[in-house]
Amino acid sequence: MQWLDLVVVVMAVLVLAGALAALLLDNLLGAAAATALVSLGVSVFFVVLRAPDVALTEAAVGAGLGGLLLALAAKRLGLWRIEVQQEDRP
């Protein structure tokens, strides 16, 4: 197995884990960070496919602007707070 194949496998696992985390997280700020992780993983795929211009655009717009807009929208709507449920102790 070449190093490029290993990079593709690792990035595929990270992208799938980030997408699953974005779907399952209750915390919207964490979900926004997970979508940024997915976008960064996809930009690495574009680098592997020898499309650096598309990779740069995906990283800047998808991870940078997209994550920032999702986080700011959650803050604007008042959904950005991290709520920790504390169990009743006897």
N, C-alpha and C positions, 0 to 999 in steps of 0.2 A: 504494500500500500504506500503510495507516495504521500508526501506531506500535504499536497493540495487536496487530495481525497480526504485526508484527515481533517483539514480545515472545513471542507464542505460538510462533512458528517457532524462535526462539533457545532457549526453554525446552524445546521438544520435542526438539531436538538434544541439549541438555545432559542431559535425562532419559534418553534412549536411550543416550548415551555412558556415563552413570553406571551404568545397568543392565548394559551390556555389560562395563564395567570390573569390576563386582561379580562377574560370572560368570567372568571370565578371570584375575583377579588371584590370584597364589599367596599373597600376603601377606594374612592375614586382617584385620589392622588397616586396611589400605587398602581391603579389600572392605567393611568396616563403615563407613568414611568414604564410600565410593561409594553405599552404600544410604541414608545420611543425605542425600547430595546428591540422590538420586532423590526422596526424601520432600520435600525443600525445593522441588524443581521441581514436584512435584504440588501442593504448597500454593499455589504461584504460579498454577497453572491454576485452582484453586478461587477465588482472588481475581479472576481474569479472568472467571470464571463468576458473580461476585457472590455468593459464599457465604463471607463472611469468617469466620464461626464455624467452619465446617468446615476452612477454611484454617488457622486458628489451632490447632485441635485436631490437624490433620495435622502441622503444623510442630513442635508441642510433643511429641506422642507419637511420631510417626514418626521425625523427625530427632533430637530430643533424647533421649528415653527409649530408643528403638529402637537408635540408634547407641551409646549408652552401655551398654546391656545386651549388645549384640554384642561390644563391645570388652572389657567386663569378663568375659564368658564365655570369650573367647579367652585373656585373661590367666590366668583361673582354670585353664583346661585346659593352660596352658603353651605355647600356640600363638602368642603375641603377638610373639615375637622376630623381628626382621628378620635373615634370614640372607643374607649376600652371598657369592656364590660367586666365589672369586678364581681366575683362570686361572694356570696354571703358567707362569712366565716363564723363558725360557732363560738 
